[in-house]
Amino acid sequence: MKAKRLLALGLAGITAFSLAACGGGSGGESTGSGDSAAQSGAAQSLATGESTTAEAAAPNTVKSDETLVVSMASEPSNLWAAGSGQSDNQGQTIQNCISDRLVVYDRETKEVKPSLATEWEWLDDRRIQFTLRDDAIMHDGTPLAAEDVLYTIKIATENSASNDTGRYFDYAASEVVDDRTVIVATNITAPDFLSMLAESNFGIVCEADVEAAGGVEEAVKNPVIGVGKYNFKEWVNGQYILLERNEDYWDDSYVGYYKEIRFTFTNDAATREMAVESGDAGIALEIPVNIAATFVGNDAVQTHIYAYDQVTHLFFNCRDGACADKSVRQAIEAALDINVLNQVATMGYGEISNGWFMPGGTYYVDAYDGAERVQDTEKAKQLLEEAGYGGGLTIKTIVQQNQVPIMTVIQEQLRLAGITLEIATLDTAQYVTDAMAGNYDIILTGSATETRKPTMFTFSQKGTYENCIGGPKITTDEIADKITQMVETSDVEEAKKLGEEIIRTFREECWCVDLYTEHKAVVMQPDMAGFKTLERGYVDISSLYVPQ
């Protein structure tokens, strides 16, 4: 069976290479049509993110003594985003298991629902008053209190003021009303701010727990600090992170099937899948879609290829280096074959996005006005000549392991235009550090566009926007003001109009290249149920179980 899987992986790699090699030439039409055998029958049913097991819809009612092994692509940089000032996909996936937020977001109904807060009301445009539940117990044994919420905001504004976890709180205006009532204030007006508070990095923690863990710097690696479905137990650097079921969890409607969850780290996707197939792991995350497609139909694993509300963009370092020149940015865009990139990255599950937002979404704008986007290598060469790089240009990018296949295709497409792309593959911690510092010329990352929360755009700061994945970026006062207006308005039609003006400016200035709708993939044991996703396509590990 393993030999068969390796052969399939080899064929997938050959397919990716041949697609890159036969992409459209000078002004030519790409041969990557987006059609794929992977879109047939069973594979198409997996693209929705719904589990294919009949038991998936039923809530778990059984506690077992089993340990779930989760195979991740890399080790997280930390497990407490607000305290560290950094967040990454791996850390957020784990943090969702160990820390509850004030509210949760129902991805099916698009509604914000109660969690640690039982109810809330807007006092004005920038203040929300929350009523807290009285049955949630923190790690130190004390009930959740309004002071815990205020402390969490304090830490976020002190340690994460330069990123989205702490950027938008107004700590000075937030206040404790009584032990069960707290006012959370923001420094902006944002009707959709509640949906942001539902994300994994806004978990509520207890000051006494943080101090017991050794202070903020220690707690980011030893987060016995809040309340969640699972408790943090151990982190053995380079080997695993271990969680244990919270037997005193406040929500009686939730039953955690697994007694322990062990997260391990293996950067090779094929090895992660084989661990599931052999029974050494229950689920493997972050499987590239082109590889996951080779497992569809394999009865030894359950494959999920699913869309989520995010569009992949190629971002430029618009402040430093060659990409500060608009002509260079336009040359890079002209050199890309978008259809091939979509085919390689999503195996045709994805859809080309001709704008910042999800195609078909409320705010989607086709910035190309229906014009076909084709690779034009000669145009790219001409633009480079005009920018003073007629003799060639070398730029650099940084990636994590799961981005290597698609970035390798981009590398080949740029080479045809005379651009040498140097690819640095980094572990999670170094990737986040370098991405936030702008240590690259181009970077491939996505933007979630589900709601008009403050993080909808990464061009919202006047001047240079630092400390975010995909920064630094240059914007203008006019665009920054329009973004603010779009986030602030409650009028959807006004928001649509502002969104169109913003997106057309992005296109004219070539501040980024819009690519395709993102898809993720996982493989897991065939008898497992409870698969569901969170923000940015993270898998809710705490919901998985084996039907009895």
Secondary structure, 3 states (H helix, E strand, C coil): CHHHHHHHHHHHHHHHHHHHHCCCCCCCCCCCCCCCHHHCHHHHHHCCCCCCCHHHHCCCCCCCCCEEEEEECCCCCCCCHHHHCCCCHHHHHHHHHHCCCCEEEECCCCEEEECCEEEEEEEECCEEEEEECCCCECCCCCECCHHHHHHHHHHHHHHCCCCCCCCCECHHHCEEEECCEEEEEECCCCCCHHHHHCCHHHCCECHHHHHHCCCHHHHCCCCCCECCCEEEEEEECCCEEEEEECCCCCCCCCCCCCCEEEEEECCCHHHHHHHHHHCCCCEECCCCHHHHHHHCCCCCCEEEEEEEEEEEEEEECCCCCHHHCHHHHHHHHHHCCHHHHHHHHHCCCCCECCCCCCCCCCCCCCCCCCCCCCCCHHHHHHHHHHCCCCCCEEEEEEECHHHHHHHHHHHHHHHCCCEEEEEEECCHHHHHHHHHHCCCCEEEEEEECCCCCHHHCCCCCCCEECCCCCCCEECCHHHHHHHHHHHHCCCHHHHHHHHHHHHHHHHHHCCEEEEEEEEEEEEECCCCECCCECHHHCECHHHCECCC
